[in-house]
Amino acid sequence: MSKSKVFVDNYLPALLGQAWMVVSSEFHAIVEKRGLSVLEWRVLSSFMGHKAMSITELAQKTVSKQPTITRVLQRLEQQGHVLRHSNYQGSDKRITLVSITSSGCQLVEGLLKEAELHQQGVLAPLGEEKSAMLKQILQELIERHGQNK
């Protein structure tokens, strides 16, 4: 643990932000080589394991503002990677749901494998126990402090 007296060296949000930047920038280079922006990758990968999501959910999962996600979705829809449709079965008919197409799935499938390999490389030095604990603690923080309390 750092014994620095500099505030940001021990401030949780700063540490989380720095860790995110260091770890994710390595993988972002791979994403961009595949012709996707980082945000397009985040959006498309968020669908894996989900049938459809609202734009609000996507904004939360991708840590982005809703208008930004709307613009990205417009691009991805024009490219045939996502579909937007009305929420006919839900209680609020104004909510637009978005789902990934088979084209979008194909686009991110290879990157998902690379993301998993990247994650393994990042976590391997920590060992299984610390890696599992790190993920569990982060998920708990997100649950406790997230917008869907």
ChimeraX attribute file (.defattr): number of C-alpha atoms within 10 A of each C-alpha:
attribute: neighborCount
match mode: 1-to-1
recipient: residues
	/A:1	4
	/A:2	7
	/A:3	7
	/A:4	9
	/A:5	8
	/A:6	9
	/A:7	9
	/A:8	11
	/A:9	13
	/A:10	14
	/A:11	10
	/A:12	11
	/A:13	10
	/A:14	13
	/A:15	13
	/A:16	11
	/A:17	10
	/A:18	13
	/A:19	12
	/A:20	11
	/A:21	12
	/A:22	10
	/A:23	13
	/A:24	15
	/A:25	13
	/A:26	11
	/A:27	17
	/A:28	18
	/A:29	12
	/A:30	15
	/A:31	21
	/A:32	13
	/A:33	9
	/A:34	14
	/A:35	11
	/A:36	16
	/A:37	15
	/A:38	17
	/A:39	17
	/A:40	20
	/A:41	21
	/A:42	19
	/A:43	23
	/A:44	24
	/A:45	20
	/A:46	17
	/A:47	21
	/A:48	16
	/A:49	7
	/A:50	10
	/A:51	10
	/A:52	21
	/A:53	18
	/A:54	16
	/A:55	20
	/A:56	18
	/A:57	16
	/A:58	24
	/A:59	18
	/A:60	15
	/A:61	13
	/A:62	20
	/A:63	13
	/A:64	15
	/A:65	13
	/A:66	16
	/A:67	12
	/A:68	11
	/A:69	21
	/A:70	15
	/A:71	11
	/A:72	16
	/A:73	22
	/A:74	15
	/A:75	14
	/A:76	18
	/A:77	18
	/A:78	11
	/A:79	11
	/A:80	14
	/A:81	21
	/A:82	23
	/A:83	17
	/A:84	17
	/A:85	12
	/A:86	14
	/A:87	17
	/A:88	12
	/A:89	7
	/A:90	9
	/A:91	8
	/A:92	10
	/A:93	10
	/A:94	10
	/A:95	16
	/A:96	16
	/A:97	19
	/A:98	22
	/A:99	20
	/A:100	24
	/A:101	16
	/A:102	11
	/A:103	12
	/A:104	22
	/A:105	17
	/A:106	11
	/A:107	18
	/A:108	23
	/A:109	14
	/A:110	11
	/A:111	17
	/A:112	15
	/A:113	11
	/A:114	15
	/A:115	18
	/A:116	11
	/A:117	13
	/A:118	16
	/A:119	14
	/A:120	14
	/A:121	11
	/A:122	12
	/A:123	15
	/A:124	12
	/A:125	10
	/A:126	12
	/A:127	10
	/A:128	12
	/A:129	8
	/A:130	13
	/A:131	16
	/A:132	12
	/A:133	11
	/A:134	14
	/A:135	11
	/A:136	12
	/A:137	12
	/A:138	12
	/A:139	13
	/A:140	12
	/A:141	11
	/A:142	13
	/A:143	12
	/A:144	11
	/A:145	10
	/A:146	11
	/A:147	8
	/A:148	9
	/A:149	7
